[in-house]
Every structure is written in structure tokens, then in C-alpha cells.
């Protein structure tokens, strides 16, 4: 019975059936090669992030000489500060489509090429219009990388999303502060030419491009049976109807207004207050340097807390204090205002973290990221232009800085909103023939099931959950039959020479992981009475070590061929065959099936912390998810459960 969660599930490969095209026996060098490729990709992500802000911050440090050299007015300079969000808005919408056609790695590689070409070429033009055009070329590359680097992280580091987002955010801050602090000294060292001072950052982009070319070569798609199979189509999310997406877009827009206003005008603000040009550049570097450690720590802290509203308020208040200080005392305790403004700009990594927490899949991240960032940057376009116009008309910074401080109030209000992810609920699946109209879906306002009433003698299919509200449940499920599904992925396995995938044993670390998982289940009071275990050696060894830690033996253990390498749809079919007198079912399987099964069954229902940890960490070896539901096993389908708890062993 294939489901919408697994449209391609047809049959599972049995362990005794040889594969159609047997691969060469794995060697001990294969894991080392995979680890080296992962390290190289992490370096590439950091290298790309370092290049995303010098396009703007190096220009901010040399804004006055660039204006004089090209004959720009203050309003035109404000337009120059507005080019980044304009490019991000227009190109961000194109990023998911390009990624689907040629892959995110290829698009990011092209983005690095655009940054290098634009930064190098704009340094040698004498026309203000051409300078703006070439800056837009470089910023087009920044826009594509902005949207797709989180997608690369979600796709290639599913078990390390939070640390990789932290690395990405930290590298972003390093590049920003490095450009702000060293652009003026480098310009002075090279004879005082602003052209050389801007062009030198193109060499950094060339270095990043070289790294991404190597990554692109190593991760290119090779022809073969796997490549011939059609890729699953990513469902289009109801972005325009999602209040979460609109709230994130507004949050992005308001924080971008403050960030690009500060990056574009802060050196000028300090210089007008009597601070030297070089010291103004250093203060801008302080703004960016403050965010380096915070950007690395904040994604992990926000993910663990589950509720990001405290960080939204703290960062907003820091920004208000910083901009008010710049209004009235920019020349005194200048470093304090720089620190406060720098803390407020950490709203950007917080926004990236919220994107990862509010989308479950790489495709969902791509669509939500493209919408929120593109619309958000579009919202921010008037900010820098208005700042330049206000400064030109008044000759003072009171009104521009007051505007930035005022905009932080709606930023906090939008960030305080708690909304549902746009891809949290799986799409409704068609009713089987003869059952049309029997499907029940939760009413958005009341939580009650819509559609026709249940047949006579069948209890209403909704169950109260802790904290209020109702569990979603399948058609005809009785509220007085609580059940649990414990999903366990096998522990870390070894891969000796001449051993097939099915016969891989557990590694030494994996044995410790399986024991830890069993102890966690025992401490949590979870003791399954029915076990469905894949026939693979590593899953059988995992279950035996887990069973050793449980206080009672399971009533029945089934080693099932169909669980081996099964997708969520096939796993649901196997679960539906569970005897109705068994209340707690343990399924020991493999990724990506166990991760997909958990996401499909629970959607966005469950404990907030457990859901956030699942989204950020995925399903690493020996991870456990405990789901609760009500009703008979034979009616288990997508969306019937809630996630109660989640365990991930410490490496």
C-alpha cells in the first residue's frame, strides 16, 4: 500500500538477492575518503561565507574616496548601499530553480565566479553607472550563495546542521570584520588607491572559487543506474499561505535594513563625529568581530532552547541602545556603541537558525529560505536610500539613526510570533477507493476533525495531548487505544574488506552507542513488547545490545527482510501488520527510512525540544524517537502520531 510519503516504494532488496550491478568491495580507504570530502566541503562553505560580505563592507570603508573618484552624490551612495538587498531579492527567487536544474554545489561555484569577476572588474572602471552594474554582478553571486549555502549544509551535513550553521555564520562575520578592519590600511600600504583597496578582495574570491571547483569535480554526478533513476519531485510548499514564511520575511527585511544601513554608513557616521578614517574602519571591524563568537554559539543555543524569543528581544534591545548612543555620543565610548550594534546584527544567524528549525527537508529549506530572504531583502531596499536622503537634507545623523532604532521595535514584535512551519504537515493523501470522504483532517481553528462524522459505534478520532489540543488521528481510530512506536536506527557500523553492506558488523564505538540507547530507553520507562528488526547484521547486533539493558524481554521479535533499506511507505505497511494486542512497537532500521518515517508520522506534532533536535540533527547512528498515537495498527498512516521524546548518543 504505497503512500504519499513514499510514492516510489515498490519492493525492498532482500539480503540474499545479489544487486544488479555489484560495486567493488569497500576498502578501509572509503570511509577516510568520505571524511576527507566532508572536511573539504566544510572548508568550502567557510571560504564562501568569508566572501559574502567584503563586497559591501570594503566599499563602506572607502565610501568617501569612491564617491569623489566617481562623482557620486550622497543619494547615489545610498542607492549603492541599496543594491545588495535588491540583488538578494531578485536573485534569491531564482536560486531554488537553478539548484534543481544543475545542483546547489554547481550554483554556489558559479556564484563564487560572479563575486570574483565583479569585485575585480569594478575596481578599474571610471563610470559610476558601470561601477554599480559590476557591483550588482558580484552581489548576484552573493545572493545565490546566501540562499543555497544553508541548503548545501542541510543536504550534505544532515547530522551536523547546527554546528555547520555556526561555522557558516562565524565565517560570515570573520569576512565582514576582516574587510572592515584591513581595507583602509591595505589601501594606504598600496599607495592610497581605492581601486587597489577594493580589488584585493577579488583575490580572496578567486581562492574560494578554486576550492569550490575541486568540490564540484569530486561531487559531480556520474552516469550509472542510480543516476538513471528519476529524482523524487519536491512538493511545492504553500509559502504564500504560511504566516511563518511571512513573519520570517519581515524579520529578515527589518534586520537587513539595520545591518546594511550600519555597514554602509557606520564609518561615515564615526568620521563625521571626529573619528579618523582608519579608526572608523576599525570600529566597523569591532561591530563585525563581536558577532564572530556569538554567531558560532547562537545557533546551537537557540536550537537547544527551542524557543528563540528571548534572543530576539535581547538582540533588539542591544540594537536600540547602540543606535541611540550613536545619535547622541558617537565620538565618546565609540567602542561601546560598536559592540551593541554588533550584537544586534547577530539577528542574521538567528534568522538562519529559525529557517532550519521551521523546515524539515533540504527542499523545504530551499523554498522557505528563498522566499524569506528574497522578500526580506526587498523590504529592506528603501532603508539605506532613505538614510542617505535624510542625511543629505539635514546634514545630521539624528533622523537616520532614529529610523534604525525605531525599526527594531517591529523586528522584535515579528520575531516574537510563534507560527507553524509551512512544511510541517504532510500533504493529504487520497482516500482508497470506496473510502472517499472518510479522511479526517484537523480544523485549523478548533483542532477538531473536519469531514463527515464517524460511523455509529466508532469513537471520535481525537485524543487529548499534554498541554492541551488534540492528537491528529486516522479515520476510525479509537481514542482508548494508546500506542507507541519506538524508532531506532542501528548504531555505528564498521565496513571490513570483502563484506557486503548487509553483513556489516557494529564498530566498537557502535556497541557503546547501542548500550547507551538501551539504557536511555530503560530509564525512560520504554519497554517494547513487539520488535521489528531489519535482517542486516548491524541492526540485529544493535537490538541485542539494547535488549540486554531493558528490564523485560519483548513478547515477540521479528527479523523482517522488508525493513532492510525500506522507505517510509514500506515501513508503514509493515507496521500495519503488528498484532493489535501489542501496545509498544520497536522498529530497528536504517536511514533515510527511519528519519522519513518519524517525520511523516509526526509532522509538527509533539514536544518542541524533541522536534527541534530532530530537525537539526536528523537521525544519526543509535538515535531513538518515541512517538505516541491512538487507534489500531492497521490504520496507521501519515500524520497520526506525535513525537514525545528524542535521544541521540554523544560521540
Residue, then its C-alpha position, 0 to 999 in steps of 0.5 A: x500500500x504505497x503512500x504519499x510519503x513514499x510514492x516510489x516504494x515498490x519492493x525492498x532488496x532482500x539480503x540474499x538477492x545479489x544487486x544488479x550491478x555489484x560495486x567493488x568491495x569497500x576498502x578501509x580507504x572509503x570511509x577516510x575518503x568520505x571524511x576527507x570530502x566532508x572536511x573539504x566541503x566544510x572548508x568550502x562553505x567557510x571560504x564562501x561565507x568569508x566572501x559574502x560580505x567584503x563586497x559591501x563592507x570594503x566599499x563602506x570603508x572607502x565610501x568617501x574616496x569612491x564617491x569623489x573618484x566617481x562623482x557620486x552624490x550622497x543619494x547615489x551612495x545610498x542607492x549603492x548601499x541599496x543594491x545588495x538587498x535588491x540583488x538578494x531579492x531578485x536573485x534569491x527567487x531564482x536560486x531554488x530553480x537553478x539548484x534543481x536544474x544543475x545542483x546547489x554545489x554547481x550554483x554556489x561555484x558559479x556564484x563564487x565566479x560572479x563575486x570574483x569577476x565583479x569585485x575585480x572588474x569594478x575596481x578599474x572602471x571610471x563610470x559610476x553607472x558601470x561601477x554599480x552594474x559590476x557591483x550588482x554582478x558580484x552581489x548576484x553571486x552573493x545572493x545565490x550563495x546566501x540562499x543555497x549555502x544553508x541548503x548545501x549544509x542541510x543536504x550534505x551535513x544532515x547530522x551536523x546542521x547546527x554546528x555547520x550553521x555556526x561555522x557558516x555564520x562565524x565565517x560570515x562575520x570573520x569576512x565582514x570584520x576582516x574587510x572592515x578592519x584591513x581595507x583602509x590600511x591595505x589601501x594606504x600600504x598600496x599607495x592610497x588607491x581605492x581601486x587597489x583597496x577594493x580589488x584585493x578582495x577579488x583575490x580572496x574570491x578567486x581562492x574560494x572559487x578554486x576550492x569550490x571547483x575541486x568540490x564540484x569535480x569530486x561531487x559531480x554526478x556520474x552516469x550509472x543506474x542510480x543516476x538513471x533513476x528519476x529524482x523524487x519531485x519536491x512538493x511545492x510548499x504553500x509559502x504564500x499561505x504560511x504566516x511563518x514564511x511571512x513573519x520570517x520575511x519581515x524579520x529578515x527585511x527589518x534586520x537587513x535594513x539595520x545591518x546594511x544601513x550600519x555597514x554602509x554608513x557606520x564609518x561615515x557616521x564615526x568620521x563625521x563625529x571626529x573619528x579618523x578614517x582608519x579608526x572608523x574602519x576599525x570600529x566597523x571591524x569591532x561591530x563585525x568581530x563581536x558577532x564572530x563568537x556569538x554567531x558560532x554559539x547562537x545557533x546551537x543555543x537557540x536550537x537547544x532552547x527551542x524557543x528563540x524569543x528571548x534572543x530576539x528581544x535581547x538582540x533588539x534591545x542591544x540594537x536600540x541602545x547602540x543606535x541611540x548612543x550613536x545619535x547622541x555620543x558617537x565620538x565618546x565610548x565609540x567602542x561601546x556603541x560598536x559592540x551593541x550594534x554588533x550584537x544586534x546584527x547577530x539577528x542574521x544567524x538567528x534568522x538562519x537558525x529559525x529557517x532550519x528549525x521551521x523546515x524539515x527537508x533540504x527542499x523545504x529549506x530551499x523554498x522557505x529560505x528563498x522566499x524569506x530572504x528574497x522578500x526580506x531583502x526587498x523590504x529592506x531596499x528603501x532603508x539605506x536610500x532613505x538614510x542617505x536622503x535624510x542625511x543629505x537634507x539635514x546634514x545630521x545623523x539624528x533622523x537616520x539613526x532614529x529610523x534604525x532604532x525605531x525599526x527594531x521595535x517591529x523586528x522584535x514584535x515579528x520575531x516574537x510570533x510563534x507560527x507553524x512551519x509551512x512544511x510541517x504537515x504532510x500533504x493529504x493523501x487520497x482516500x482508497x477507493x470506496x473510502x472517499x470522504x472518510x479522511x479526517x483532517x484537523x480544523x485549523x481553528x478548533x483542532x477538531x476533525x473536519x469531514x463527515x462524522x464517524x460511523x455509529x459505534x466508532x469513537x471520535x478520532x481525537x485524543x487529548x495531548x499534554x498541554x492541551x489540543x488534540x492528537x491528529x488521528x486516522x479515520x476510525x481510530x479509537x481514542x482508548x487505544x494508546x500506542x507507541x512506536x519506538x524508532x531506532x536506527x542501528x548504531x555505528x557500523x564498521x565496513x571490513x574488506x570483502x563484506x557486503x553492506x548487509x553483513x556489516x558488523x557494529x564498530x566498537x564505538x557502535x556497541x557503546x552507542x547501542x548500550x547507551x540507547x538501551x539504557x536511555x530507553x530503560x530509564x525512560x520507562x520504554x519497554x517494547x513488547x513487539x520488535x521489528x528488526x531489519x535482517x542486516x547484521x548491524x541492526x540485529x547486533x544493535x537490538x541485542x545490545x539494547x535488549x540486554x539493558x531493558x528490564x523485560x524481554x519483548x513478547x515477540x521479535x521479528x527479523x523482517x527482510x522488508x525493513x532492510x533499506x525500506x522507505x517510509x511507505x514500506x515501513x508503514x505497511x509493515x507496521x500495519x501488520x503488528x498484532x493489535x494486542x501489542x501496545x509498544x512497537x520497536x522498529x530497528x532500521x536504517x536511514x533515510x527510512x527511519x528519519x522519513x518515517x518519524x517525520x511523516x508520522x509526526x509532522x509538527x506534532x509533539x514536544x518542541x525540544x524533541x522536534x527541534x533536535x530532530x530537525x537539526x540533527x536528523x537521525x544519526x547512528x543509535x538515535x531513538x524517537x518515541x512517538x505516541x498515537x491512538x487507534x489500531x495498527x492497521x490504520x496507521x498512516x501519515x500524520x497520526x502520531x506525535x513525537x514525545x521524546x528524542x535521544x541521540x548518543x554523544x560521540 
